[in-house]
Every structure is written in C-alpha cells, then in structure tokens.
Amino acid sequence: MIEQCPRCHLRFDRLPGHILGSIAMNTILSFGVMAIALVWSLVEAHPNFDRTRLLLINIPVAITAPVLFLPLSKTIWSAVELLGRPLAEGEVLAQYAPDDPRTSKSPTTDASKKAT
C-alpha cells in the first residue's frame, strides 16, 4: 500500500505504532469472514461432516482473507484515528485541510456587523 494519499498527501502511518491498529482491524475483519465461512460450510455439510471438505473451504479463506483485507483495514484504522486525533496543521495540503470553526465567519455574523 502507498505511504500517503496521492491527492491530499495525508500520511497513512501518522504516528509510530500505527500499524498495530490496522493489524487489529485486519484481524477483526479476517476472523469475521472466517467465522462466516465456517458457519456456512458447516450448514452446507450438515448432516455429513466431511473434514476434508470443511478444510478445503476454510483453509483458503483463512489464508486469503488477511491478505485481501490489509488495505481496507489500514483505511478503516486511519479513519478511526482521524476521529480520535484530528488533523494537525500541515498534515495535508492546505486546500484539503478542514476549516477551523474558530476562524471561519458565519453569514449571520457578517450581516449583523453590516447592519450596525
């Protein structure tokens, strides 16, 4: 995966240890998919539980799910981290930086100043 967004230049690894959160997200997503695959294969195999068939279905899911979900888990973790620790000045290009509510002027404030 790329290190920063090509559009706004946000670094995906904002702090040391960022990878741990994305690994946790990857684990959660992968285990969820593996649990769904296991339940589905058990329902399909009922009442004859053939171990070979169960393994042939679930081992490829267990191997491919973490690899396929890695980019998605990094993106989800970056979003979670942005909710917890908003952008600092200079982390993204100025045109993509959020407006500071303390410095933005509301239309009602401007209109009331003109009226007086």
Secondary structure as UniProt FT lines:
FT   TURN            6..8
FT   TURN            16..17
FT   HELIX           18..45
FT   TURN            46..47
FT   HELIX           51..84
FT   TURN            89..90
FT   HELIX           94..96
FT   TURN            101..103
FT   HELIX           107..115
//
